[in-house]
Amino acid sequence: MSTCITLNGLGFSWPDGERVLTDLNAAFSDGRTALIGDNGTGKSTLLKLIVGDLRPDTGTVTASGPIAHLPQELPLRLDDSVADLLGIAERRRALEAIESGDADEAHFAAIGDDWDVLERARATLGELGLDHIGLDRTVATLSGGESMLVGLAGRLLRRPDALLLDEPSNNLDGSARARLYEAIRRFQGTLLVVSHDRALLDRVDAVAELHRGRLRLFEGDYAAYERATAIEQEAAQRSVREAKAELKRQKREYTEMQTKLVRREHSGRKKYANAPAIVRNAKRNQGENTAGRLRTAMAEDVAEAREDLETAESALRDPDPISVDLPETAVSAHREIAVLRGLETAGFYGDGLDLHVRGPERIGLTGDNGSGKTTLLHAVAAAARVPHGFLTQRLEFLDDAATVLDNVRARAPETEMTLLRTRLARFLLRGEAVFHRVSTLSGGERLRVALAALLSARPAPRLLLLDEPTNNLDMTSTRQLRQALGAYRGALIVVSHDRAFLDGLGLTRRIGLERGKGITLDEPLDR
């Protein structure tokens, strides 16, 4: 394999001094490497450093060939065409001008050697299931998933030696994800992909983990990475147990030594009680010096054992779990939550759609992009017969300029501050973190703030609607989200393409939508 990207002593800090990456050294060769790590560890930052969008504080990045980068959020202008998004608009205009008889040298310069660019563009769109999308369509007419795939097609058209993808499966339905996986499989160069999509992670050749500012490489797919880190964690837990036992032993010996010294001092005073003062003083000083040395040595042993325990504990990775109890969200089994009959919206659902939600149901809503899942959530919200909370894809209801505490207080202005701080702490937002502006938070932190705000509202929501809540979440944050939802006692409707996440929610129904088909959702479907 040829090495395409090399990191040498790479370090980066934000202008406020916050350190993100420290002394990264790695080489990425031909093949597929997943870049993983908790939200906020610097994965997207590293990709931007590699392509030159950011400059490192220390170290270098070298590449042996051209690199294409597909970011999480494409810089889209709604009136741009698909050809613009593909990056071929200028060459297309030049080709059309030449075909019409305009022999201006500028047109030939724009095309270069890429005379078959339109054929390649159509072929690449077709491979990604987008052959129905014309080059003149505007970005405004594309779904989020379609925009991402067109953006990917544009990067592939550049024929890069290295391709960097940042959460490429976000907003993609099942069939679109399958086409993405196939495109990743076919790519012949060096591919570095940031993702929390387990199905994608099980298709890579290596895993690069960012953890506490450092980068480690593991051979094999994500399952192999999990096995390797599980072995490490077993060893770390064993080291913690041994370190705790050693600290306990050292403390016990220190206590026993203290007791012996006190007895020895008492015995010495009795023994030399009738001796001359000079002898008594000499023996006392000798005893105090010996005791002092023993106490110092034993105290140092205890301190060393404590340091060994801290070192052992630092190797443990288990994040704090979210632990909340939400009895105020409970609904009875017979409570009418929402009733929709004959719903027809913008061509969705054919002749109409019925939905009846009763009691603490847990419904997983699936379907291809454009099948009306988000539209249905809005309809349910409008028809809700109980207080409800709506967790939208982009969490628009959060005030990014306000602090964490202010966002939660806005939903529950009459709740005591102590109670709000306690609720935030249970969502792992403690201490000074509650005074951070939401705009500075990672995706997982933003989601926890949003959940804390919704679930702290008065009255408490008896219906919770979640639209693709795991987008941009790492594995840890996804697990924490499941923990929080496990404590929720009301009705729950979740839109998600992440089957593993849905499987962990204890769903009572899994419902599938198909565009243009009016299906009765009271019948459980398994798609």
PyMOL commands that set and color helices and strands:
alter all, ss='L'
color gray80, all
select helices_A, chain A and resi 43-51+82-86+89-99+105-111+117-127+139-141+144-157+174-186+198-201+222-271+277-314+327-329+373-383+404-411+417-426+431-435+438-440+443-456+475-486+499-503
alter helices_A, ss='H'
color red, helices_A
select strands_A, chain A and resi 3-13+19-29+31-36+58-63+67-70+162-166+190-194+206-211+214-219+336-340+355-358+362-367+388-391+463-467+491-495+509-513
alter strands_A, ss='S'
color yellow, strands_A
deselect
rebuild
show_as cartoon
